[in-house]
Amino acid sequence: MSDPKTVMITGAGSGIGKATAERFYQEGFNVALLGRTLDKLQAVAESWDSERYKCIKCDVSEQQDIKNAVNKVINNFSRLDVLVNNAGVANMAPIDEFEVDEWERIQTINSTGVFLSIKQAFEHLKAVKGNVINVSSVSGIRGDWGGFAYNASKGAVSNLTRALALDFGKEGMRINAVAPSLTRTEMAQGIFDDEQKYAKFCERIPMGRGAEPEEIADVIYFLSSDEARFVNGVVLPVDGGLSASNGQPPLITGSG
Ligand SMILES: NC(=O)c1ccc[n+]([C@@H]2O[C@H](COP(=O)([O-])OP(=O)(O)OC[C@H]3O[C@@H](n4cnc5c(N)ncnc54)[C@H](O)[C@@H]3O)[C@@H](O)[C@H]2O)c1
């Protein structure tokens, strides 16, 4: 019998990463949880079978951290089937208040971190014809007011996904991305907690609410699975219909 499949998830200590770790664990995967704070990772896996997970301290902006993490995954589980690049940070502010260091921090974590982990995991994913899921955003499809740095970083993730799909396809590998809109996590808690801001979001989301992290995790799992075996290079909105709009206001009576 072959070893069980293994998934490696960055930023697995909270939000979408945590929900994704839980989903893959339920599906029988060995799970490598990566993040900067071991306690947070440990808390996610508290009740799990200790043979089936590994918490690994890793800052995705540090090449050596990612190298070490991939080595640990292979030493522990002997294979890597799915890589979920989920770690991310956001900072919305006008350009005249935005310093170069902050721009670089956002690009390095959100975009360079994705490149680094794919680069380090590549040979192992290739060996099993595995796949990659990147967590982009609706902000990686079009712009947000005040969001230019985050938009640029997530735009890079979306287009890196499309471009690598061309190269991966020949190897029998796949790479896809999800593009969530507002999701109830630490990153967006400020919006959920502010009645007025949340109501403004709900006006724009045809389904009239934000997502729960599990609703994003389910789509990540689907894209990684054999059910999606001919899906390659998509940036799939998981947004209650938000990106179906061209942005014009709802003026017809009875709509919006
Ligand atoms: N919450 C939303 O509304 C929303 C919408 C669209 C996309 N996203 C994306 O979803 C992903 C997950 O975010 P979330 O919403 O679950 O928020 P979150 O803040 O709960 O999760 C982000 C995780 O990334 C980790 N992280 C940040 N920098 C890191 C680094 N340098 N190295 C390793 N880990 C690091 C954080 O510690 C955290 O655990 C992000 O890429 C985010 O941009 C979120």
PDBQT file of the ligand as one rigid body, heavy atoms in Angstrom, charges set to zero:
ROOT
HETATM    1  N1  LIG A 301     -10.363  37.201   4.863  1.00  0.00    +0.000 N 
HETATM    2  C1  LIG A 301     -10.650  37.705   3.667  1.00  0.00    +0.000 C 
HETATM    3  O1  LIG A 301     -11.610  38.478   3.520  1.00  0.00    +0.000 OA
HETATM    4  C2  LIG A 301      -9.818  37.307   2.472  1.00  0.00    +0.000 A 
HETATM    5  C3  LIG A 301     -10.349  37.568   1.192  1.00  0.00    +0.000 A 
HETATM    6  C4  LIG A 301      -9.601  37.203   0.081  1.00  0.00    +0.000 A 
HETATM    7  C5  LIG A 301      -8.381  36.577   0.224  1.00  0.00    +0.000 A 
HETATM    8  N2  LIG A 301      -7.886  36.342   1.494  1.00  0.00    +0.000 N 
HETATM    9  C6  LIG A 301      -6.580  35.689   1.585  1.00  0.00    +0.000 C 
HETATM   10  O2  LIG A 301      -6.716  34.499   2.332  1.00  0.00    +0.000 OA
HETATM   11  C7  LIG A 301      -5.452  34.124   2.858  1.00  0.00    +0.000 C 
HETATM   12  C8  LIG A 301      -5.620  33.703   4.300  1.00  0.00    +0.000 C 
HETATM   13  O3  LIG A 301      -5.989  34.839   5.087  1.00  0.00    +0.000 OA
HETATM   14  P1  LIG A 301      -7.157  34.775   6.166  1.00  0.00    +0.000 P 
HETATM   15  O4  LIG A 301      -8.279  35.560   5.629  1.00  0.00    +0.000 OA
HETATM   16  O5  LIG A 301      -7.382  33.363   6.589  1.00  0.00    +0.000 OA
HETATM   17  O6  LIG A 301      -6.534  35.665   7.334  1.00  0.00    +0.000 OA
HETATM   18  P2  LIG A 301      -5.652  35.252   8.591  1.00  0.00    +0.000 P 
HETATM   19  O7  LIG A 301      -5.005  36.511   9.020  1.00  0.00    +0.000 OA
HETATM   20  O8  LIG A 301      -6.470  34.503   9.572  1.00  0.00    +0.000 OA
HETATM   21  O9  LIG A 301      -4.591  34.238   7.970  1.00  0.00    +0.000 OA
HETATM   22  C9  LIG A 301      -3.381  34.614   7.372  1.00  0.00    +0.000 C 
HETATM   23  C10 LIG A 301      -2.325  33.685   7.915  1.00  0.00    +0.000 C 
HETATM   24  O10 LIG A 301      -1.087  33.948   7.250  1.00  0.00    +0.000 OA
HETATM   25  C11 LIG A 301      -0.065  33.947   8.249  1.00  0.00    +0.000 C 
HETATM   26  N3  LIG A 301       1.085  34.708   7.795  1.00  0.00    +0.000 N 
HETATM   27  C12 LIG A 301       1.183  36.034   7.562  1.00  0.00    +0.000 A 
HETATM   28  N4  LIG A 301       2.438  36.347   7.197  1.00  0.00    +0.000 NA
HETATM   29  C13 LIG A 301       3.158  35.191   7.194  1.00  0.00    +0.000 A 
HETATM   30  C14 LIG A 301       4.493  34.857   6.899  1.00  0.00    +0.000 A 
HETATM   31  N5  LIG A 301       5.392  35.799   6.562  1.00  0.00    +0.000 N 
HETATM   32  N6  LIG A 301       4.869  33.562   6.971  1.00  0.00    +0.000 NA
HETATM   33  C15 LIG A 301       3.986  32.608   7.329  1.00  0.00    +0.000 A 
HETATM   34  N7  LIG A 301       2.707  32.858   7.635  1.00  0.00    +0.000 NA
HETATM   35  C16 LIG A 301       2.300  34.139   7.570  1.00  0.00    +0.000 A 
HETATM   36  C17 LIG A 301      -0.745  34.588   9.465  1.00  0.00    +0.000 C 
HETATM   37  O11 LIG A 301      -0.045  34.332  10.659  1.00  0.00    +0.000 OA
HETATM   38  C18 LIG A 301      -2.102  33.935   9.420  1.00  0.00    +0.000 C 
HETATM   39  O12 LIG A 301      -2.127  32.700  10.109  1.00  0.00    +0.000 OA
HETATM   40  C19 LIG A 301      -4.537  35.335   2.661  1.00  0.00    +0.000 C 
HETATM   41  O13 LIG A 301      -3.662  35.092   1.587  1.00  0.00    +0.000 OA
HETATM   42  C20 LIG A 301      -5.504  36.453   2.331  1.00  0.00    +0.000 C 
HETATM   43  O14 LIG A 301      -4.900  37.457   1.559  1.00  0.00    +0.000 OA
HETATM   44  C21 LIG A 301      -8.590  36.684   2.609  1.00  0.00    +0.000 A 
ENDROOT
TORSDOF 0
